[in-house]
Amino acid sequence: MWVGPWAHPSDVSEVRHPKHTASAVGFQVDHDWLTAFWLNLADTGCGVRVQVHTHPGAAYHSTTDDAFPLIHTPGFLSLVIPRFAMGPADFTDAFLARIEPDGRFHEVRIADVLEIV
């Protein structure tokens, strides 16, 4: 997850990699880790800006991605990196989706939403 302070809503100040288990078809975030994560965010005045994950092939937002976002609020972003992030260290072929007011994820252009500095 890309995390940033609520005092600066457009900033990402750190990356948090969850404790999880994974298989060829998905992953499960550790419940204790997730509880501690939420409490730490509250204590530090931070929030999740973007959930980031990879797919083995092309980047797209799967039906599982659509059904289980970390946050269900319009405006929340989900970034998918292709090829298990084994390609170039950029966003070429990445896929960005945003939850819209209709409650569904819709693709958005990365350059229109994220500024990488």
A tleap script that builds the chain and sets N, CA, C and O, in Angstrom:
source leaprc.protein.ff14SB
mol = sequence {
  NMET TRP VAL GLY PRO TRP ALA HIE PRO SER
  ASP VAL SER GLU VAL ARG HIE PRO LYS HIE
  THR ALA SER ALA VAL GLY PHE GLN VAL ASP
  HIE ASP TRP LEU THR ALA PHE TRP LEU ASN
  LEU ALA ASP THR GLY CYS GLY VAL ARG VAL
  GLN VAL HIE THR HIE PRO GLY ALA ALA TYR
  HIE SER THR THR ASP ASP ALA PHE PRO LEU
  ILE HIE THR PRO GLY PHE LEU SER LEU VAL
  ILE PRO ARG PHE ALA MET GLY PRO ALA ASP
  PHE THR ASP ALA PHE LEU ALA ARG ILE GLU
  PRO ASP GLY ARG PHE HIE GLU VAL ARG ILE
  ALA ASP VAL LEU GLU ILE CVAL
}
set mol.1.N position { 0.828 -1.167 0.000 }
set mol.1.CA position { 0.000 0.000 0.000 }
set mol.1.C position { 0.880 1.240 0.000 }
set mol.1.O position { 1.924 1.277 0.652 }
set mol.2.N position { 0.443 2.263 -0.746 }
set mol.2.CA position { 1.100 3.555 -0.696 }
set mol.2.C position { 0.338 4.378 0.326 }
set mol.2.O position { -0.877 4.548 0.219 }
set mol.3.N position { 1.052 4.886 1.313 }
set mol.3.CA position { 0.461 5.558 2.465 }
set mol.3.C position { 0.949 6.999 2.510 }
set mol.3.O position { 2.082 7.296 2.131 }
set mol.4.N position { 0.076 7.893 2.978 }
set mol.4.CA position { 0.469 9.291 3.136 }
set mol.4.C position { -0.322 9.968 4.230 }
set mol.4.O position { -1.358 9.460 4.658 }
set mol.5.N position { 0.165 11.128 4.692 }
set mol.5.CA position { -0.497 11.854 5.784 }
set mol.5.C position { -1.778 12.534 5.315 }
set mol.5.O position { -1.848 13.052 4.201 }
set mol.6.N position { -2.787 12.525 6.178 }
set mol.6.CA position { -4.041 13.216 5.857 }
set mol.6.C position { -3.813 14.709 5.713 }
set mol.6.O position { -4.553 15.376 4.989 }
set mol.7.N position { -2.805 15.250 6.387 }
set mol.7.CA position { -2.519 16.684 6.284 }
set mol.7.C position { -2.074 17.076 4.875 }
set mol.7.O position { -2.165 18.243 4.495 }
set mol.8.N position { -1.597 16.109 4.107 }
set mol.8.CA position { -1.158 16.338 2.726 }
set mol.8.C position { -1.746 15.230 1.853 }
set mol.8.O position { -1.041 14.289 1.490 }
set mol.9.N position { -3.039 15.336 1.512 }
set mol.9.CA position { -3.758 14.234 0.860 }
set mol.9.C position { -3.196 13.766 -0.475 }
set mol.9.O position { -3.480 12.643 -0.889 }
set mol.10.N position { -2.419 14.577 -1.155 }
set mol.10.CA position { -1.895 14.138 -2.451 }
set mol.10.C position { -0.506 13.509 -2.337 }
set mol.10.O position { 0.061 13.093 -3.347 }
set mol.11.N position { 0.049 13.432 -1.128 }
set mol.11.CA position { 1.400 12.894 -0.944 }
set mol.11.C position { 1.390 11.421 -0.544 }
set mol.11.O position { 0.515 10.957 0.186 }
set mol.12.N position { 2.378 10.715 -1.039 }
set mol.12.CA position { 2.675 9.354 -0.585 }
set mol.12.C position { 4.015 9.435 0.124 }
set mol.12.O position { 5.015 9.831 -0.474 }
set mol.13.N position { 4.039 9.062 1.393 }
set mol.13.CA position { 5.260 9.198 2.177 }
set mol.13.C position { 5.940 7.867 2.477 }
set mol.13.O position { 7.106 7.843 2.871 }
set mol.14.N position { 5.231 6.769 2.296 }
set mol.14.CA position { 5.832 5.462 2.551 }
set mol.14.C position { 5.054 4.360 1.849 }
set mol.14.O position { 3.917 4.540 1.414 }
set mol.15.N position { 5.709 3.225 1.759 }
set mol.15.CA position { 5.107 2.026 1.182 }
set mol.15.C position { 5.038 0.983 2.287 }
set mol.15.O position { 6.019 0.760 2.997 }
set mol.16.N position { 3.888 0.347 2.434 }
set mol.16.CA position { 3.722 -0.724 3.423 }
set mol.16.C position { 3.398 -2.018 2.701 }
set mol.16.O position { 2.429 -2.091 1.946 }
set mol.17.N position { 4.200 -3.027 2.931 }
set mol.17.CA position { 3.975 -4.336 2.336 }
set mol.17.C position { 3.342 -5.219 3.403 }
set mol.17.O position { 3.960 -5.461 4.440 }
set mol.18.N position { 2.128 -5.703 3.174 }
set mol.18.CA position { 1.427 -6.470 4.209 }
set mol.18.C position { 2.007 -7.860 4.422 }
set mol.18.O position { 2.533 -8.484 3.500 }
set mol.19.N position { 1.900 -8.321 5.641 }
set mol.19.CA position { 2.185 -9.724 5.921 }
set mol.19.C position { 1.035 -10.513 5.299 }
set mol.19.O position { -0.134 -10.213 5.541 }
set mol.20.N position { 1.376 -11.531 4.491 }
set mol.20.CA position { 0.335 -12.252 3.762 }
set mol.20.C position { 0.806 -13.645 3.382 }
set mol.20.O position { 1.989 -13.972 3.471 }
set mol.21.N position { -0.139 -14.442 2.964 }
set mol.21.CA position { 0.151 -15.720 2.338 }
set mol.21.C position { -0.333 -15.615 0.896 }
set mol.21.O position { -1.280 -14.886 0.600 }
set mol.22.N position { 0.330 -16.352 -0.003 }
set mol.22.CA position { -0.026 -16.257 -1.416 }
set mol.22.C position { 0.002 -17.631 -2.061 }
set mol.22.O position { 0.682 -18.551 -1.606 }
set mol.23.N position { -0.767 -17.733 -3.144 }
set mol.23.CA position { -0.758 -18.936 -3.968 }
set mol.23.C position { -0.774 -18.489 -5.425 }
set mol.23.O position { -0.717 -17.293 -5.711 }
set mol.24.N position { -0.850 -19.417 -6.315 }
set mol.24.CA position { -0.882 -19.093 -7.745 }
set mol.24.C position { -2.154 -18.356 -8.138 }
set mol.24.O position { -2.196 -17.738 -9.202 }
set mol.25.N position { -3.184 -18.403 -7.315 }
set mol.25.CA position { -4.461 -17.797 -7.695 }
set mol.25.C position { -4.902 -16.652 -6.789 }
set mol.25.O position { -5.995 -16.116 -6.973 }
set mol.26.N position { -4.083 -16.266 -5.819 }
set mol.26.CA position { -4.486 -15.151 -4.978 }
set mol.26.C position { -3.630 -15.025 -3.736 }
set mol.26.O position { -2.601 -15.687 -3.599 }
set mol.27.N position { -4.072 -14.167 -2.834 }
set mol.27.CA position { -3.347 -13.949 -1.591 }
set mol.27.C position { -4.325 -13.613 -0.479 }
set mol.27.O position { -5.472 -13.245 -0.734 }
set mol.28.N position { -3.861 -13.743 0.759 }
set mol.28.CA position { -4.676 -13.416 1.941 }
set mol.28.C position { -3.802 -12.611 2.888 }
set mol.28.O position { -2.740 -13.071 3.309 }
set mol.29.N position { -4.256 -11.400 3.223 }
set mol.29.CA position { -3.539 -10.552 4.166 }
set mol.29.C position { -3.789 -11.076 5.574 }
set mol.29.O position { -4.914 -11.431 5.925 }
set mol.30.N position { -2.729 -11.119 6.375 }
set mol.30.CA position { -2.813 -11.570 7.754 }
set mol.30.C position { -3.728 -10.629 8.554 }
set mol.30.O position { -3.538 -9.413 8.546 }
set mol.31.N position { -4.706 -11.199 9.234 }
set mol.31.CA position { -5.696 -10.389 9.958 }
set mol.31.C position { -5.064 -9.563 11.070 }
set mol.31.O position { -5.419 -8.397 11.246 }
set mol.32.N position { -4.130 -10.145 11.826 }
set mol.32.CA position { -3.474 -9.399 12.909 }
set mol.32.C position { -2.660 -8.242 12.350 }
set mol.32.O position { -2.662 -7.147 12.911 }
set mol.33.N position { -1.954 -8.488 11.231 }
set mol.33.CA position { -1.190 -7.421 10.596 }
set mol.33.C position { -2.124 -6.296 10.167 }
set mol.33.O position { -1.824 -5.121 10.381 }
set mol.34.N position { -3.258 -6.654 9.560 }
set mol.34.CA position { -4.190 -5.646 9.065 }
set mol.34.C position { -4.762 -4.807 10.204 }
set mol.34.O position { -4.891 -3.590 10.070 }
set mol.35.N position { -5.105 -5.442 11.318 }
set mol.35.CA position { -5.606 -4.697 12.474 }
set mol.35.C position { -4.553 -3.718 12.978 }
set mol.35.O position { -4.858 -2.555 13.239 }
set mol.36.N position { -3.317 -4.184 13.116 }
set mol.36.CA position { -2.230 -3.306 13.575 }
set mol.36.C position { -1.986 -2.174 12.574 }
set mol.36.O position { -1.690 -1.044 12.964 }
set mol.37.N position { -2.112 -2.486 11.287 }
set mol.37.CA position { -1.938 -1.480 10.238 }
set mol.37.C position { -2.964 -0.359 10.375 }
set mol.37.O position { -2.607 0.819 10.353 }
set mol.38.N position { -4.248 -0.726 10.518 }
set mol.38.CA position { -5.305 0.287 10.665 }
set mol.38.C position { -5.071 1.137 11.909 }
set mol.38.O position { -5.233 2.357 11.862 }
set mol.39.N position { -4.693 0.513 13.014 }
set mol.39.CA position { -4.438 1.255 14.258 }
set mol.39.C position { -3.259 2.206 14.090 }
set mol.39.O position { -3.298 3.337 14.575 }
set mol.40.N position { -2.216 1.754 13.407 }
set mol.40.CA position { -1.058 2.615 13.173 }
set mol.40.C position { -1.427 3.805 12.292 }
set mol.40.O position { -0.978 4.924 12.540 }
set mol.41.N position { -2.239 3.572 11.271 }
set mol.41.CA position { -2.683 4.688 10.425 }
set mol.41.C position { -3.438 5.723 11.255 }
set mol.41.O position { -3.217 6.925 11.107 }
set mol.42.N position { -4.316 5.259 12.116 }
set mol.42.CA position { -5.076 6.181 12.971 }
set mol.42.C position { -4.142 6.949 13.903 }
set mol.42.O position { -4.300 8.157 14.081 }
set mol.43.N position { -3.184 6.266 14.488 }
set mol.43.CA position { -2.249 6.905 15.420 }
set mol.43.C position { -1.348 7.929 14.742 }
set mol.43.O position { -0.969 8.926 15.356 }
set mol.44.N position { -1.003 7.689 13.480 }
set mol.44.CA position { -0.062 8.568 12.785 }
set mol.44.C position { -0.737 9.593 11.877 }
set mol.44.O position { -0.056 10.401 11.246 }
set mol.45.N position { -2.060 9.569 11.806 }
set mol.45.CA position { -2.764 10.525 10.961 }
set mol.45.C position { -2.535 10.288 9.477 }
set mol.45.O position { -2.464 11.233 8.692 }
set mol.46.N position { -2.421 9.025 9.100 }
set mol.46.CA position { -2.165 8.675 7.701 }
set mol.46.C position { -3.315 7.859 7.120 }
set mol.46.O position { -4.178 7.360 7.844 }
set mol.47.N position { -3.302 7.738 5.808 }
set mol.47.CA position { -4.297 6.925 5.118 }
set mol.47.C position { -3.686 6.260 3.911 }
set mol.47.O position { -2.615 6.652 3.448 }
set mol.48.N position { -4.361 5.260 3.405 }
set mol.48.CA position { -3.903 4.543 2.209 }
set mol.48.C position { -4.314 5.339 0.986 }
set mol.48.O position { -5.487 5.671 0.813 }
set mol.49.N position { -3.351 5.640 0.146 }
set mol.49.CA position { -3.617 6.374 -1.098 }
set mol.49.C position { -3.909 5.428 -2.261 }
set mol.49.O position { -4.820 5.662 -3.055 }
set mol.50.N position { -3.108 4.339 -2.347 }
set mol.50.CA position { -3.221 3.410 -3.475 }
set mol.50.C position { -2.909 2.004 -2.979 }
set mol.50.O position { -1.943 1.800 -2.242 }
set mol.51.N position { -3.729 1.032 -3.385 }
set mol.51.CA position { -3.345 -0.365 -3.174 }
set mol.51.C position { -2.615 -0.796 -4.440 }
set mol.51.O position { -3.056 -0.504 -5.552 }
set mol.52.N position { -1.502 -1.488 -4.264 }
set mol.52.CA position { -0.658 -1.883 -5.384 }
set mol.52.C position { -0.452 -3.390 -5.319 }
set mol.52.O position { -0.163 -3.942 -4.258 }
set mol.53.N position { -0.602 -4.047 -6.461 }
set mol.53.CA position { -0.314 -5.473 -6.525 }
set mol.53.C position { 0.089 -5.844 -7.945 }
set mol.53.O position { 0.058 -5.012 -8.851 }
set mol.54.N position { 0.468 -7.112 -8.125 }
set mol.54.CA position { 0.940 -7.567 -9.424 }
set mol.54.C position { 0.077 -8.712 -9.942 }
set mol.54.O position { -0.651 -9.368 -9.196 }
set mol.55.N position { 0.187 -8.919 -11.236 }
set mol.55.CA position { -0.413 -10.089 -11.890 }
set mol.55.C position { 0.703 -10.805 -12.647 }
set mol.55.O position { 1.711 -10.183 -12.980 }
set mol.56.N position { 0.543 -12.095 -12.922 }
set mol.56.CA position { 1.608 -12.837 -13.602 }
set mol.56.C position { 1.812 -12.422 -15.059 }
set mol.56.O position { 2.932 -12.487 -15.566 }
set mol.57.N position { 0.775 -12.009 -15.717 }
set mol.57.CA position { 0.877 -11.608 -17.125 }
set mol.57.C position { 0.552 -10.134 -17.265 }
set mol.57.O position { 1.162 -9.284 -16.617 }
set mol.58.N position { -0.413 -9.845 -18.116 }
set mol.58.CA position { -0.833 -8.468 -18.348 }
set mol.58.C position { -1.483 -7.877 -17.096 }
set mol.58.O position { -2.053 -8.595 -16.275 }
set mol.59.N position { -1.383 -6.566 -16.974 }
set mol.59.CA position { -2.007 -5.858 -15.860 }
set mol.59.C position { -3.443 -5.496 -16.236 }
set mol.59.O position { -3.694 -4.928 -17.299 }
set mol.60.N position { -4.360 -5.825 -15.367 }
set mol.60.CA position { -5.776 -5.499 -15.535 }
set mol.60.C position { -6.410 -5.608 -14.154 }
set mol.60.O position { -5.782 -6.101 -13.218 }
set mol.61.N position { -7.629 -5.159 -14.028 }
set mol.61.CA position { -8.333 -5.267 -12.750 }
set mol.61.C position { -9.286 -6.443 -12.854 }
set mol.61.O position { -10.271 -6.399 -13.591 }
set mol.62.N position { -8.983 -7.495 -12.106 }
set mol.62.CA position { -9.774 -8.721 -12.169 }
set mol.62.C position { -11.078 -8.579 -11.390 }
set mol.62.O position { -11.266 -7.611 -10.652 }
set mol.63.N position { -11.966 -9.533 -11.556 }
set mol.63.CA position { -13.214 -9.517 -10.779 }
set mol.63.C position { -12.919 -9.660 -9.286 }
set mol.63.O position { -13.643 -9.104 -8.459 }
set mol.64.N position { -11.863 -10.399 -8.932 }
set mol.64.CA position { -11.459 -10.492 -7.518 }
set mol.64.C position { -10.953 -9.147 -7.030 }
set mol.64.O position { -11.286 -8.728 -5.921 }
set mol.65.N position { -10.146 -8.458 -7.845 }
set mol.65.CA position { -9.676 -7.113 -7.478 }
set mol.65.C position { -10.862 -6.181 -7.250 }
set mol.65.O position { -10.882 -5.406 -6.295 }
set mol.66.N position { -11.850 -6.269 -8.144 }
set mol.66.CA position { -13.039 -5.423 -8.029 }
set mol.66.C position { -13.825 -5.725 -6.754 }
set mol.66.O position { -14.349 -4.813 -6.114 }
set mol.67.N position { -13.906 -6.993 -6.390 }
set mol.67.CA position { -14.744 -7.411 -5.266 }
set mol.67.C position { -14.105 -7.181 -3.897 }
set mol.67.O position { -14.820 -7.064 -2.902 }
set mol.68.N position { -12.769 -7.113 -3.827 }
set mol.68.CA position { -12.109 -7.059 -2.529 }
set mol.68.C position { -11.090 -5.928 -2.408 }
set mol.68.O position { -9.928 -6.183 -2.092 }
set mol.69.N position { -11.504 -4.680 -2.652 }
set mol.69.CA position { -10.552 -3.588 -2.446 }
set mol.69.C position { -10.291 -3.381 -0.948 }
set mol.69.O position { -11.119 -3.724 -0.104 }
set mol.70.N position { -9.148 -2.823 -0.650 }
set mol.70.CA position { -8.818 -2.518 0.742 }
set mol.70.C position { -9.791 -1.476 1.297 }
set mol.70.O position { -10.191 -1.538 2.459 }
set mol.71.N position { -10.160 -0.523 0.448 }
set mol.71.CA position { -11.074 0.553 0.824 }
set mol.71.C position { -12.162 0.631 -0.239 }
set mol.71.O position { -11.880 0.484 -1.428 }
set mol.72.N position { -13.398 0.862 0.180 }
set mol.72.CA position { -14.543 0.865 -0.742 }
set mol.72.C position { -15.072 2.272 -1.024 }
set mol.72.O position { -16.241 2.428 -1.375 }
set mol.73.N position { -14.253 3.269 -0.880 }
set mol.73.CA position { -14.679 4.658 -1.014 }
set mol.73.C position { -14.402 5.188 -2.416 }
set mol.73.O position { -13.325 4.949 -2.962 }
set mol.74.N position { -15.371 5.915 -3.014 }
set mol.74.CA position { -15.095 6.525 -4.319 }
set mol.74.C position { -13.816 7.358 -4.269 }
set mol.74.O position { -13.566 8.094 -3.315 }
set mol.75.N position { -13.024 7.220 -5.317 }
set mol.75.CA position { -11.745 7.907 -5.407 }
set mol.75.C position { -10.563 7.021 -5.062 }
set mol.75.O position { -9.425 7.354 -5.394 }
set mol.76.N position { -10.815 5.882 -4.394 }
set mol.76.CA position { -9.723 4.996 -4.021 }
set mol.76.C position { -9.105 4.376 -5.262 }
set mol.76.O position { -9.813 4.001 -6.196 }
set mol.77.N position { -7.770 4.269 -5.269 }
set mol.77.CA position { -7.024 3.802 -6.431 }
set mol.77.C position { -6.436 2.413 -6.219 }
set mol.77.O position { -6.038 2.050 -5.112 }
set mol.78.N position { -6.392 1.644 -7.305 }
set mol.78.CA position { -5.791 0.322 -7.309 }
set mol.78.C position { -4.865 0.236 -8.516 }
set mol.78.O position { -5.306 0.359 -9.658 }
set mol.79.N position { -3.579 0.023 -8.255 }
set mol.79.CA position { -2.573 -0.044 -9.302 }
set mol.79.C position { -2.117 -1.482 -9.466 }
set mol.79.O position { -1.746 -2.138 -8.493 }
set mol.80.N position { -2.144 -1.971 -10.704 }
set mol.80.CA position { -1.725 -3.343 -11.006 }
set mol.80.C position { -0.495 -3.281 -11.906 }
set mol.80.O position { -0.506 -2.643 -12.959 }
set mol.81.N position { 0.566 -3.957 -11.467 }
set mol.81.CA position { 1.821 -4.005 -12.213 }
set mol.81.C position { 1.890 -5.369 -12.922 }
set mol.81.O position { 1.644 -6.399 -12.294 }
set mol.82.N position { 2.223 -5.384 -14.219 }
set mol.82.CA position { 2.249 -6.665 -14.945 }
set mol.82.C position { 3.488 -7.509 -14.631 }
set mol.82.O position { 4.465 -7.025 -14.060 }
set mol.83.N position { 3.417 -8.786 -15.021 }
set mol.83.CA position { 4.558 -9.716 -15.008 }
set mol.83.C position { 5.238 -9.800 -13.639 }
set mol.83.O position { 6.465 -9.836 -13.546 }
set mol.84.N position { 4.432 -9.831 -12.591 }
set mol.84.CA position { 4.957 -9.909 -11.218 }
set mol.84.C position { 6.029 -8.852 -10.966 }
set mol.84.O position { 6.968 -9.084 -10.205 }
set mol.85.N position { 5.890 -7.699 -11.603 }
set mol.85.CA position { 6.811 -6.562 -11.449 }
set mol.85.C position { 8.246 -6.929 -11.836 }
set mol.85.O position { 9.203 -6.397 -11.273 }
set mol.86.N position { 8.386 -7.837 -12.795 }
set mol.86.CA position { 9.718 -8.261 -13.233 }
set mol.86.C position { 10.169 -7.527 -14.496 }
set mol.86.O position { 11.220 -7.849 -15.050 }
set mol.87.N position { 9.404 -6.561 -14.951 }
set mol.87.CA position { 9.757 -5.809 -16.150 }
set mol.87.C position { 10.478 -4.521 -15.801 }
set mol.87.O position { 11.091 -4.416 -14.739 }
set mol.88.N position { 10.407 -3.535 -16.698 }
set mol.88.CA position { 11.064 -2.249 -16.456 }
set mol.88.C position { 10.541 -1.604 -15.165 }
set mol.88.O position { 9.387 -1.806 -14.786 }
set mol.89.N position { 11.393 -0.835 -14.504 }
set mol.89.CA position { 11.010 -0.158 -13.260 }
set mol.89.C position { 10.291 1.149 -13.596 }
set mol.89.O position { 10.744 2.237 -13.243 }
set mol.90.N position { 9.170 1.013 -14.281 }
set mol.90.CA position { 8.327 2.161 -14.608 }
set mol.90.C position { 6.883 1.677 -14.669 }
set mol.90.O position { 6.593 0.550 -14.266 }
set mol.91.N position { 5.994 2.496 -15.155 }
set mol.91.CA position { 4.581 2.115 -15.190 }
set mol.91.C position { 4.125 1.701 -16.582 }
set mol.91.O position { 2.928 1.699 -16.868 }
set mol.92.N position { 5.077 1.349 -17.456 }
set mol.92.CA position { 4.736 0.846 -18.772 }
set mol.92.C position { 3.878 -0.406 -18.602 }
set mol.92.O position { 4.254 -1.331 -17.882 }
set mol.93.N position { 2.760 -0.430 -19.249 }
set mol.93.CA position { 1.832 -1.569 -19.229 }
set mol.93.C position { 1.131 -1.776 -17.889 }
set mol.93.O position { 0.423 -2.768 -17.718 }
set mol.94.N position { 1.312 -0.863 -16.936 }
set mol.94.CA position { 0.577 -0.961 -15.662 }
set mol.94.C position { -0.877 -0.546 -15.896 }
set mol.94.O position { -1.209 0.062 -16.913 }
set mol.95.N position { -1.721 -0.883 -14.947 }
set mol.95.CA position { -3.151 -0.599 -15.054 }
set mol.95.C position { -3.584 0.091 -13.766 }
set mol.95.O position { -3.321 -0.411 -12.673 }
set mol.96.N position { -4.247 1.237 -13.890 }
set mol.96.CA position { -4.748 1.970 -12.734 }
set mol.96.C position { -6.268 2.042 -12.802 }
set mol.96.O position { -6.842 2.400 -13.831 }
set mol.97.N position { -6.906 1.696 -11.693 }
set mol.97.CA position { -8.370 1.764 -11.604 }
set mol.97.C position { -8.753 2.597 -10.393 }
set mol.97.O position { -8.032 2.638 -9.396 }
set mol.98.N position { -9.907 3.266 -10.494 }
set mol.98.CA position { -10.410 4.112 -9.407 }
set mol.98.C position { -11.866 3.748 -9.144 }
set mol.98.O position { -12.640 3.515 -10.072 }
set mol.99.N position { -12.221 3.706 -7.874 }
set mol.99.CA position { -13.631 3.499 -7.532 }
set mol.99.C position { -14.378 4.795 -7.807 }
set mol.99.O position { -14.032 5.855 -7.287 }
set mol.100.N position { -15.398 4.687 -8.626 }
set mol.100.CA position { -16.211 5.845 -9.000 }
set mol.100.C position { -17.457 5.913 -8.106 }
set mol.100.O position { -17.723 4.977 -7.352 }
set mol.101.N position { -18.216 7.003 -8.182 }
set mol.101.CA position { -19.411 7.128 -7.335 }
set mol.101.C position { -20.423 5.994 -7.498 }
set mol.101.O position { -21.238 5.762 -6.605 }
set mol.102.N position { -20.378 5.276 -8.645 }
set mol.102.CA position { -21.286 4.143 -8.824 }
set mol.102.C position { -20.830 2.913 -8.028 }
set mol.102.O position { -21.496 1.878 -8.046 }
set mol.103.N position { -19.664 3.034 -7.312 }
set mol.103.CA position { -19.163 1.939 -6.492 }
set mol.103.C position { -18.319 0.927 -7.241 }
set mol.103.O position { -17.866 -0.061 -6.664 }
set mol.104.N position { -18.107 1.169 -8.525 }
set mol.104.CA position { -17.335 0.225 -9.338 }
set mol.104.C position { -15.992 0.824 -9.734 }
set mol.104.O position { -15.845 2.041 -9.843 }
set mol.105.N position { -15.017 -0.054 -9.946 }
set mol.105.CA position { -13.719 0.388 -10.448 }
set mol.105.C position { -13.821 0.679 -11.933 }
set mol.105.O position { -14.468 -0.053 -12.681 }
set mol.106.N position { -13.167 1.769 -12.353 }
set mol.106.CA position { -13.065 2.125 -13.767 }
set mol.106.C position { -11.612 2.475 -14.049 }
set mol.106.O position { -10.945 3.089 -13.216 }
set mol.107.N position { -11.121 2.088 -15.216 }
set mol.107.CA position { -9.745 2.407 -15.582 }
set mol.107.C position { -9.563 3.913 -15.715 }
set mol.107.O position { -10.436 4.614 -16.227 }
set mol.108.N position { -8.417 4.401 -15.249 }
set mol.108.CA position { -8.025 5.801 -15.425 }
set mol.108.C position { -6.591 5.822 -15.929 }
set mol.108.O position { -5.808 4.913 -15.652 }
set mol.109.N position { -6.258 6.867 -16.670 }
set mol.109.CA position { -4.882 6.999 -17.162 }
set mol.109.C position { -3.965 7.364 -15.993 }
set mol.109.O position { -4.250 8.287 -15.230 }
set mol.110.N position { -2.878 6.637 -15.868 }
set mol.110.CA position { -1.939 6.881 -14.776 }
set mol.110.C position { -1.458 8.322 -14.795 }
set mol.110.O position { -1.409 8.964 -13.745 }
set mol.111.N position { -1.103 8.844 -15.961 }
set mol.111.CA position { -0.588 10.209 -16.062 }
set mol.111.C position { -1.608 11.263 -15.651 }
set mol.111.O position { -1.230 12.374 -15.280 }
set mol.112.N position { -2.902 10.930 -15.711 }
set mol.112.CA position { -3.940 11.888 -15.316 }
set mol.112.C position { -4.160 11.916 -13.797 }
set mol.112.O position { -4.774 12.848 -13.278 }
set mol.113.N position { -3.667 10.913 -13.095 }
set mol.113.CA position { -4.003 10.775 -11.670 }
set mol.113.C position { -2.775 10.793 -10.761 }
set mol.113.O position { -2.829 11.338 -9.659 }
set mol.114.N position { -1.668 10.200 -11.217 }
set mol.114.CA position { -0.473 10.088 -10.378 }
set mol.114.C position { 0.656 10.930 -10.936 }
set mol.114.O position { 0.918 10.927 -12.139 }
set mol.115.N position { 1.319 11.648 -10.049 }
set mol.115.CA position { 2.518 12.384 -10.432 }
set mol.115.C position { 3.698 11.716 -9.741 }
set mol.115.O position { 3.779 11.688 -8.513 }
set mol.116.N position { 4.595 11.188 -10.533 }
set mol.116.CA position { 5.752 10.479 -9.995 }
set mol.116.C position { 6.934 11.444 -10.039 }
set mol.116.O position { 7.330 11.912 -11.107 }
set mol.117.N position { 7.488 11.732 -8.869 }
set mol.117.CA position { 8.633 12.657 -8.798 }
set mol.117.C position { 9.842 11.993 -8.199 }
set mol.117.O position { 10.890 12.625 -8.065 }
savepdb mol mol.pdb
quit
